[in-house]
Amino acid sequence: MSTKIRIAITIILIVLATILLLGLGGFLTVVFTLNISKQSTNNIKHENQTIMNMTSSTCQCGCPTIRPEITPRIVNGEPAILNSWPWQLLLINFSYEGIPQYYCGASLLTPKHVLTAAHCVFGLSPRYVGVIPRVHDFNRSTWSRTSAYLAESVFTHESFDDRTGNHDVAVIRLLTPIVLDDYVSPICLASGNTTNEPLKAGDELVAIGWGSIEGGNRSKPDVLQQVRLKFVPSSDPSCAPLVGRGDSVRPGQMCAGFPPRAICFGDSGGPLLRSVTDFNGQIYWQQVGIMSGTVDCGHKTNFSDVYTSVSYYNRWILEKINAQSS
């Protein structure tokens, strides 16, 4: 075989090998791109599915693994069973040095979204706001930035009024998602359309938090507390002076109480809950309110406590979550 023929064959083989390699490289690139896109799509679908189920009763929200037990004869609260309220979060404002400044309650909506009161986070930089799940004991020595899920964004209602407490609602988006398990899971939100299931006077509700157990000396509990309350209509004399009357009534606020049972200092931002039975007979918990304000922790007066109505702000809450999920 002549030298020229051997050179020609060599060149042809090199060209063919190059084409094959380029083709294989292009094929691998498409496969990985599809897998990445599919994974990204799955993540988006998972988060959107969580958002859609926030008002549903499929037990993807509002269903604790450990069933809470609430004594009907409690005076002003009682210790909760460990991990029986898996959506309850401890919200902390840290200083620049990482020292806890003050705390509130909050509730888990999705792995990356938290609901609380606007006055708990109003004016704060997200870098100093964090939430801690799986908290039961009230022990400040365990509160640290390293154990907290820090905020990426904090959204307080645009019309929040710190004088009247009106529009006292905020959504926090976390930097990293909270890992869900048997002891940490999201709560269902009260629907924006409550015509089929409106709260009625006397309906039983439950509030949870680490607020003071005595209004005067503001003594703190050793563990997470729960208290059985009742819904109080805005027209009731114990509620009307707090949420406005007639044309000045603030529809975003609601009342609950059963003096001397009440919330107290430190309970702000935590959830007010009701038990609901869905069309399949499944019992789950639904958040109907956000703890906002109290007159005197129910100790000396018959005033109810004030909460932000979740159903009234349902659309606003979902808009904030969806806007940050895209």
Number of C-alpha atoms within 10 A of each C-alpha: 5 6 8 9 10 11 11 11 12 12 12 12 12 12 12 12 12 12 12 12 12 12 12 12 11 11 12 12 12 12 11 11 12 12 12 12 12 12 12 12 12 12 12 14 12 12 18 17 13 19 21 12 20 25 21 19 22 17 18 18 25 29 24 22 15 14 12 13 11 16 11 9 9 13 14 21 24 18 18 19 17 17 21 19 28 25 27 28 27 24 28 26 24 20 14 9 8 13 14 19 10 12 24 25 27 31 29 25 26 27 18 21 26 25 25 29 30 28 23 25 25 17 10 13 13 19 17 21 26 27 29 22 24 15 18 22 14 16 11 9 7 12 22 17 22 11 12 17 21 24 21 17 17 22 18 22 21 11 10 18 13 12 6 13 22 20 25 30 33 26 25 27 24 22 16 13 13 19 11 14 9 12 17 22 25 26 30 30 25 25 22 16 12 11 8 7 10 12 17 11 13 14 13 17 21 22 24 24 32 27 25 19 22 18 19 10 8 14 12 16 18 13 18 23 23 24 26 26 27 21 20 24 18 24 15 13 13 18 23 20 14 23 21 16 13 8 6 8 15 18 14 19 24 27 28 32 29 21 20 20 21 27 38 25 21 20 26 27 32 31 32 26 24 23 13 15 11 12 9 8 9 12 16 21 23 26 26 24 32 31 32 31 25 21 18 20 28 22 17 11 12 17 26 35 27 25 29 29 25 26 21 21 20 17 14 17 22 18 12 18 23 13 8 12 14 7
